Amino acid sequence: MNGDTEGFALLCHPNLIFLHATGETETRESYLSKLEAGRYTYNRVEHPIHSITVADGTAVVMGDVIAELNAEGKTIRLQNRVLATWVQTNQGWLLVGHAGLPLDNRRR
């Protein structure tokens, strides 16, 4: 939300798979380039966490994302359930997978 794409990039594994709730899939590079170019601008984000499961250097985090953002010039309101996979590396915990699923099927 503060436009700190460099800070966010440090948390992302080089092999990140980012699956949007629309079904669109992005790599680390494509997602970060869109953030840097201002194609995605998050105005409000809530991210309550429901569970974290850790096993063998991998953490699976389930929660919700309730957000308002501008994407490609359109205002979008998200209400998604997300599953994020983090792996423990020499650089710390890195996000390697993110998948969103709409909690409500209505288009906004």
Rosetta blueprint (number, residue, H / E / L):
1 M L
2 N L
3 G L
4 D L
5 T H
6 E H
7 G H
8 F H
9 A H
10 L H
11 L L
12 C E
13 H E
14 P E
15 N E
16 L E
17 I E
18 F E
19 L E
20 H L
21 A L
22 T L
23 G L
24 E L
25 T E
26 E E
27 T E
28 R H
29 E H
30 S H
31 Y H
32 L H
33 S H
34 K H
35 L H
36 E H
37 A L
38 G L
39 R L
40 Y E
41 T E
42 Y E
43 N E
44 R E
45 V E
46 E E
47 H L
48 P L
49 I E
50 H E
51 S E
52 I E
53 T E
54 V E
55 A E
56 D L
57 G L
58 T E
59 A E
60 V E
61 V E
62 M E
63 G E
64 D E
65 V E
66 I E
67 A E
68 E E
69 L E
70 N E
71 A E
72 E L
73 G L
74 K E
75 T E
76 I E
77 R E
78 L E
79 Q E
80 N E
81 R E
82 V E
83 L E
84 A E
85 T E
86 W E
87 V E
88 Q E
89 T E
90 N L
91 Q L
92 G E
93 W E
94 L E
95 L E
96 V E
97 G E
98 H E
99 A E
100 G E
101 L E
102 P E
103 L L
104 D L
105 N L
106 R L
107 R L
108 R L
